[in-house]
């Protein structure tokens, strides 16, 4: 499995730029749960496939999540 430099903290900080702190936590948690992944340490580098999965869940959510998912997805491709 290919590791990336992307962590859950990256997703969280990008979401916080667009929505409130509490909404960012909720939106990220929702994407993680819907993707079927388990929450890990916020600072632990993620596998490329896990990053893609969370990005796609965020994109499907639309709104501010769409832009965050799209931006991070571009970083790994």
trRosetta pair geometry for C-beta under 8 A, 3 or more apart (Angstrom, degrees):
i j d omega theta_ij theta_ji phi_ij phi_ji
1 47 4.4 -38 167 -129 121 125
1 48 7.4 -171 -180 26 75 82
1 49 6.8 -83 -144 15 101 113
2 47 6.6 101 69 -158 50 72
2 48 4.5 6 83 -5 104 125
2 49 8.0 110 48 -18 85 80
3 45 5.0 57 -177 126 110 125
3 46 7.4 152 -148 90 68 24
3 47 6.2 -61 -97 -99 50 49
3 48 7.4 -167 -126 -31 5 78
4 45 6.1 -171 75 -174 50 98
4 46 5.9 -16 49 72 101 72
4 47 7.2 82 2 175 89 13
4 48 5.3 114 -43 -82 111 69
4 51 5.5 -12 30 -24 152 153
4 76 5.7 -38 -117 -111 146 114
5 45 6.1 -52 -121 -122 29 114
6 10 5.1 -100 -152 49 70 152
6 11 7.6 66 177 -40 103 86
6 45 7.0 91 59 -149 42 69
6 46 5.5 -50 92 43 87 107
6 51 4.8 78 79 -112 144 135
6 72 6.3 95 -130 -165 140 112
6 75 6.9 126 -71 98 120 131
6 76 6.6 -53 -17 -66 139 116
7 10 5.2 118 54 -5 64 95
7 11 7.8 -124 104 5 47 84
7 42 6.2 75 151 157 114 51
7 43 5.4 1 -167 -144 159 27
7 44 6.1 135 -131 63 104 35
7 45 5.9 -70 -76 -92 85 38
7 46 6.3 150 -111 -17 37 94
8 11 5.5 -49 -157 36 46 113
8 12 6.1 47 146 -22 71 107
8 28 6.9 103 -170 178 96 133
8 32 7.7 14 -123 -80 122 131
8 39 7.2 60 -104 -152 164 78
8 40 6.7 167 -20 64 131 78
8 41 7.7 174 28 107 120 36
8 42 4.7 -99 77 -133 106 57
8 43 7.9 -68 47 -37 83 25
8 44 7.6 26 6 50 98 77
8 46 7.1 105 -43 -52 69 126
9 12 5.4 -54 -144 40 33 115
9 13 6.1 31 158 -19 68 105
9 42 4.4 86 -59 159 88 97
9 43 5.6 24 -17 -84 136 59
10 13 6.1 -54 -143 37 26 105
10 14 6.4 25 157 -16 62 108
10 72 6.8 123 128 -114 116 124
11 14 6.0 -62 -151 39 27 109
11 15 6.3 25 155 -18 65 109
11 28 5.5 125 123 -122 117 116
11 31 7.7 -133 178 74 144 146
11 54 6.4 -57 -97 141 152 139
11 58 7.6 -153 -150 -61 113 147
11 68 6.8 89 -152 160 68 124
11 72 6.6 -12 -92 -63 76 164
12 15 5.8 -58 -148 37 28 110
12 16 6.3 31 153 -23 64 106
12 24 5.8 93 -159 151 65 117
12 25 7.2 28 -134 -88 106 57
12 28 5.5 -19 -88 -60 75 163
12 42 6.7 -21 3 -148 145 117
13 16 5.5 -50 -146 33 34 115
13 17 6.9 44 151 -28 61 96
14 17 5.8 -46 -160 20 35 115
14 18 7.4 12 151 -2 61 107
14 68 4.5 133 126 -136 118 105
14 71 6.6 -168 -157 77 143 134
14 72 6.7 -145 10 -51 170 111
15 18 6.1 -75 -161 45 38 100
15 19 5.9 -32 168 39 80 103
15 23 7.7 -145 158 110 109 80
15 24 3.8 139 113 -137 112 94
15 27 5.7 -176 -153 76 142 128
15 28 5.9 -136 1 -52 161 102
15 64 7.0 100 -143 130 68 116
15 65 7.2 10 -114 -100 103 67
15 68 5.4 6 -76 -93 68 166
16 19 7.0 -81 -118 66 27 62
16 20 7.8 -22 -138 156 66 17
16 21 5.8 22 -123 -98 106 61
16 24 4.5 -18 -71 -68 66 166
18 24 7.9 126 60 -89 77 100
18 64 3.8 158 141 -158 136 128
18 67 6.8 147 -89 67 156 124
18 68 6.6 -124 12 -50 142 110
19 23 4.0 -93 149 95 125 128
19 24 5.4 164 78 -60 99 75
19 27 6.8 91 55 -7 154 144
19 64 5.3 163 -40 75 104 164
20 23 4.6 88 56 13 82 105
20 24 6.8 -141 94 -12 40 87
21 24 5.6 -54 -149 31 29 114
21 25 6.7 29 154 -18 63 102
22 25 5.8 -51 -153 32 34 112
22 26 6.5 30 152 -15 65 107
23 26 5.6 -57 -146 40 35 111
23 27 6.0 33 158 -19 70 109
24 27 5.9 -56 -141 39 27 108
24 28 6.2 23 160 -15 63 110
25 28 6.1 -62 -148 39 25 106
25 29 6.1 24 157 -18 64 111
26 29 5.8 -57 -145 38 28 111
26 30 6.2 31 156 -22 64 107
27 30 5.7 -52 -146 34 29 114
27 31 6.5 29 155 -18 63 105
27 58 7.5 67 159 -121 105 90
27 61 6.9 121 -155 158 99 166
27 64 7.8 -42 -134 83 171 105
27 65 5.6 -151 -176 -83 129 115
28 31 5.8 -55 -150 36 32 111
28 32 6.4 32 152 -20 65 106
29 32 5.7 -56 -149 36 31 111
29 33 6.3 28 156 -16 66 108
29 39 7.3 -18 -121 -78 75 131
30 33 5.9 -57 -146 39 28 108
30 34 6.1 22 159 -14 65 112
30 57 7.8 -174 117 155 75 121
30 61 7.3 97 106 -98 126 138
31 34 6.0 -58 -140 42 27 107
31 35 6.1 25 159 -19 63 112
31 54 5.3 77 142 -155 119 78
31 57 4.0 137 -151 109 83 125
31 58 5.1 2 -111 -63 146 75
31 61 6.8 -75 -81 -31 98 137
31 65 7.1 175 -67 -154 127 130
31 69 8.0 -167 -131 -83 147 115
32 35 6.0 -63 -148 37 25 109
32 37 5.4 -87 -161 73 75 98
32 38 7.6 34 169 -177 111 9
32 39 5.5 54 158 -76 158 80
32 54 6.5 -1 -85 -110 61 108
32 57 7.8 180 -46 80 23 161
33 36 7.9 41 172 -66 32 27
34 57 5.0 144 86 -142 115 128
35 50 7.9 101 141 -155 141 65
35 53 4.4 110 -161 147 126 108
35 54 5.6 -67 -39 -83 165 56
35 56 7.7 119 -106 67 109 92
35 57 4.7 -92 -60 -41 100 143
36 53 7.7 -79 48 175 86 142
37 50 5.7 96 -112 -144 146 101
37 53 6.4 132 -38 99 123 138
37 54 6.9 -50 22 -64 147 96
40 44 5.0 -78 134 56 120 137
40 46 7.5 154 50 -94 137 88
41 44 4.0 94 68 -21 101 110
46 50 4.7 -117 178 84 111 122
46 51 5.0 133 101 -57 125 89
46 54 7.9 -26 167 8 166 135
47 50 4.5 90 60 6 87 104
47 51 7.0 -154 92 -7 45 85
48 51 5.7 -55 -150 35 33 112
48 52 6.4 35 153 -20 66 105
48 76 5.8 156 -141 -174 91 133
49 52 5.6 -51 -148 36 33 114
49 53 6.4 37 152 -23 64 105
50 53 5.6 -52 -148 33 33 114
50 54 6.5 27 156 -14 65 104
51 54 6.1 -58 -149 39 30 105
51 55 6.2 34 152 -22 65 109
51 72 6.7 -129 -178 148 104 114
51 73 7.9 164 140 -97 93 54
51 76 5.6 131 108 -49 140 161
52 55 5.6 -56 -147 37 30 115
52 56 6.3 28 157 -19 65 106
52 73 6.8 79 -123 -123 63 89
52 76 6.9 -121 -66 88 82 146
53 56 6.0 -56 -150 35 28 109
53 57 6.6 28 152 -17 63 105
54 57 5.6 -53 -149 36 35 112
54 58 6.4 35 152 -18 67 104
54 69 7.5 -150 126 -117 64 93
55 58 5.8 -58 -151 37 31 110
55 59 6.2 32 152 -21 66 106
55 69 4.3 128 -165 -162 61 82
55 70 7.5 132 -172 -60 104 23
55 72 5.3 -146 -98 85 111 104
55 73 4.1 132 175 -68 151 97
55 76 7.9 -141 -32 28 153 127
56 59 5.5 -50 -144 35 34 114
56 60 6.4 37 155 -21 64 104
56 69 6.8 153 -55 -172 13 131
56 73 7.6 94 -56 -91 62 132
57 60 5.7 -53 -149 35 31 112
57 61 6.7 38 150 -28 62 102
57 69 7.3 -162 67 -108 49 137
58 61 5.6 -50 -155 25 35 116
58 65 4.1 -143 -167 174 79 95
58 66 6.9 -180 139 -79 78 24
58 68 5.6 -85 168 83 146 98
58 69 3.1 175 87 -63 110 116
58 72 8.0 58 51 38 151 122
59 62 7.8 41 167 -65 37 39
59 65 7.2 -138 -62 127 19 88
59 66 5.3 67 -137 -131 51 63
59 69 4.0 -133 -48 105 74 145
59 70 6.1 101 -99 -56 105 76
59 73 7.3 6 -50 -26 129 145
61 65 3.9 0 80 79 124 153
61 66 6.9 -146 75 -52 72 69
61 69 7.7 139 34 -24 99 139
62 65 6.5 50 66 58 26 101
62 66 5.1 3 -142 -46 30 118
63 66 6.1 139 55 1 29 100
64 67 6.0 -56 -160 34 43 108
64 68 6.5 38 149 -15 72 107
65 68 5.7 -59 -149 40 36 110
65 69 5.9 35 156 -19 71 110
66 69 6.0 -61 -148 40 24 109
66 70 6.1 22 157 -18 63 112
67 70 5.7 -54 -142 39 29 111
67 71 6.1 31 158 -22 64 108
68 71 5.9 -56 -146 35 27 111
68 72 6.4 16 161 -9 64 109
69 72 6.3 -63 -146 42 26 101
69 73 6.0 29 157 -23 64 113
70 73 5.7 -56 -143 36 26 114
70 74 6.5 30 157 -22 62 104
71 74 6.0 -56 -156 30 28 111
71 75 7.0 32 147 -25 61 103
72 75 5.4 -47 -155 25 41 118
72 76 7.0 23 155 -9 67 102
73 76 6.5 -67 -157 39 32 98
73 77 6.5 4 156 2 68 117
74 77 6.1 -77 -142 50 31 96
